[in-house]
Amino acid sequence: MLILLPPSETKRDGGVGAPLDLDLLSHPSLTSVRREVIDAVLTLSADRDAAVRALKLGPKQAGEVDRNRAILTSPTMSALERYTGVLYDALAPQTLAPDALGFAASTVAVQSALLGLVGAADLIPAYRLSFDSRLSFERGVPSLKRRWAPTSGAVLEERDGLILDLRSEGYAALGPIPRRRGAHYVRVLARDESGNVRALNHFNKQAKGLLTRALVEAGIDFATTTDLLDWAATERYELAGAADGSGDLELVVPEVAGSPDRLMAVLRSDAA
């Protein structure tokens, strides 16, 4: 099983790991593109004003350019710890037991705009780059999608077993999942008190983070979609898909007014 997560715009500072070593990252077939993207980011970062414009930074975010200038020299930490924000707050990797972290290392990958698919335990620096950032490359148009989609897509094509894609659409485009049974894009929907179901916007990321946490804590390498859906039913997660194991999966959660913490509390109590 492979769980694909989006990165976050915000990232934790610091780290105790040695500077980035591309040869130690998961999926070595991506190394040449990683070098190309890093070189383009470093070139852009040499001109602060151009970098601020290209990265769409506000007046108080200019320090992100310094982060990018130090990509090859700054300390690293695991990808699962590096990313912050709504999804990762719900996942709360710092509170996972060692067994769950070990399972995550083999089953969770993050779609980085800078480094492509990275494993949960891969050591990465802080940086600022989005799926729609425009960079100057020696070859071709300044599109990260054109750089990552063929190579990351090939990695996923070669992956056997169940794939759960929890990435946002912009990051999913950087590494399309294969069109086959057992490879699923997961959509989050909300059911209100009247039973009506609609797309879930603000709390989408919390729900994905909680589902990921439940999966890595369960520690089950599901072989088929049916196995996954059976588990979800026993854990009282409303996760549904086509009977033949193809197409999207839908995670339906209760529509909760108020804070994100309240949604997390409801989901946790429902799954208990």
N, C-alpha and C positions, 0 to 999 in steps of 0.2 A: 504494500500500500504506500502511496505517496500523497501527502497533503501539501498543496501549493498555497502559500500565503503571499499577500502583497507586502511591500515594505511600508515604511511610513516616512512622511516628510521630516518629522522630528526624530532625532537620534540621541542616545545617551553619550555624553562626553567621556573621554578617558579610556581606561582599559589597562590591563596588566600584561597583555600579550605582546610579543615582538612585532615589529612593523610587518605590513602586509607581505605575504609570500604567496604569489600566485600558484606556485607549484604545489602548495599544500591544500588548495581549495578543491572542493568536490567538482566533478565533471571537467576533467582536464582538457577535453575537446574544445572548451570555451576559452582556453588561455590566450590564443592569438587575438580574439576579439576583445577580451578583457584588456590586453595591453593597448590595443588601438583606442579603446574608449578612454582609458586612463590618460594616454598621451594627449588626446583631444581635450580632456578636462584640464590638464596641467597647462596646456597652451592657452586655453581660454582664461584660466585663472591669473595668468601673467598680466592681464589688463583688467583691473578691478571693475572699472565702469562697464566694460563690455560684459563681464561675468555677471554683474548685478542685473543687467538688462536681460541677458540670455536665460538666467535662472529665475527671473521674475521675482527678485528679492525686494522687500520693502526697506525703508531707511534703517530700521533697527536690525536687519538681517545680513548686513554686509559682512559680518564675521563668518558667515558660511563660506565666503570665498577663501578665507584663511584655512578653513577646514580642508577645502579641496586642494589648496596648495600643498598641504601636508599629507596627502593620501598615502604616499610611499614611506613616510617617516614617523607618522603618529602611531601611538599604541593601538592595539586591537583588542576586541572582545568577541565572544560568540555572537553570531547573527541574531539569535533568539533574544539575547540580552541587549544588543545594540539598538534595536528598534523600540520606539516608545509609541505612545498614543493609544487610541481607543481600543483597537483590537488587541494590542500587546498588554494593555492594562487588564483586560478581561482574561487573557491567557495567563498572565502573571508567572512568567517562567522562573523568576527568582524563588517562587514558593513551591515549585515542583519537586517531588522526591527524586532521588538519583535514578531510580529505575525508569521513571517517566521521562527524565531528561535523556537518558540513554536511548529510550525508544524514539523520542523526538529526533535525536541525531540521525537515526536511520530512516525516518519516515517523513520528516518535514523539510521543505525547501522554501526559500524566499526568493521572489523574482526581483532582484536588484537591477536598477537602471544602469548602475556602474559596473557590476560584476556578473550580470546574468543570474542564472540559477545558482544559489549558494545553499549549502546545507545548514541546518539549524546550529550545528556546532562549529561551523567554519569561522575562523578568526578574521574579522573585517574591521577597517577603520571607520571613523565617522566621516560623512561626506554629505554633499547636497547635489542631487540630480534626480530629475523626474522622468517618467516615461515619455513625456512630450518635450523634453529639453532639446534644443537644437545645438549641435556641435559642428565644428569644421573638421572634416576628415580629408586625408589626402586623396581618398578614392570615393567618389559617389556623393549622394545627397546627404545633408546633415540630419538624418533620421535615425534615431536609436532603434526603431522598429525594424528598419532595413538591416541593421547590424545584428540584432538579437534574434529575430523571429526564425531565420533559417537554422541557426546553430542550436538555440535552445529548443526549438521545435523538434530537431533531430534527436536531442537527448531524451525528450519525452516520448518520442516515437519508439525508441528502443527500450523504454521502461515497461516491464511486464507487470501485470496485476492491476489492482484498483488505483485509480487516480481521482482525487477530490480537489477540484480547482476552486479555491476560496478567494482568488485574486479579483480585484476590480477589473473592469473590462479593458482599461488602458494598459494594465500590466499583463493581463492574459494575452493581449496581442503581441507582447514581446516574446512569448513562447507558447504558441498554440498547442493545446492538448490534442492527441490523435483522435480521429473520428472512428471510434470503435466502442464495443460494449465494455463497460467497466471504467470508462474515462468520462467523468462528469463535471460539468460546471455547476456549482451550488448557488442557488438563488434563495435569498431570505425574504420571506413574506410575513405579514402580521395579520392575526385574526382579532377583530374587535369583539366587543361584548355581544353584538348581534350576529356574530358568525361570519361576517364579511371579511374577505381576505384581500389584502392589497400589498403593494411593494413596501418594504420597510426601508426607510432612508437613514435617519439619524442613528438608529440603534442597530443597523446592519452589521457594523464592525464588532460591536459587543457580542452579538449572537455568534458570529464566526469565531471570535476568540474563545468563547465558552465551549463551542462545539469542538474546537481543536484541543482545548485542555481536556475535555472529557475523553477524547479519542486517545491521547497520549497517556492519560492516566489508566485507561482500560488496558493499554498495551497489547491489543489484539491486531495482528497483521491480517486483516480481512482479505480473503481470497476472492470473494465475489460481492457484487452489489447486494444480492439477497442476504448474505451473511451480515453485511453492514446494516441493512434495513431491519433485520430481525433484532440485532443488538439495540438499535435506536429505539425500537418499540418497547423492549424490556426496560430501557433506561428512561422511557417516557419522553423521548425526543420525537417530535412529529416531523419525520424525514421521509419523503416519498419520491418515487420515480417510476419509470416505465417498467412493466413486468419483465421485459426481456433484457433489462440491464443496460439500456441505451439512453442517450439524451441527458437532459439536465435533471438534477435533483432539486427538490424544493424543501427547504427547512422552514416550517411554519411555527412562529412563536406568538405568545400572547401580546397584544398591543397594550403597552403600559405607559400611562401618562406619568410625567415627572422625570426624575434624574436617571442617567444610565445605571447608577448603582441599584435602582429599584428593579430595572429589567433583569440585571444579573441575579438579584436575590430571587426573583420569581422563577427564572430559569433553573437556578440551582435547587430551589425547593421542589420544582416539578420533576427534576431529574434525580432527586434523592430517593 
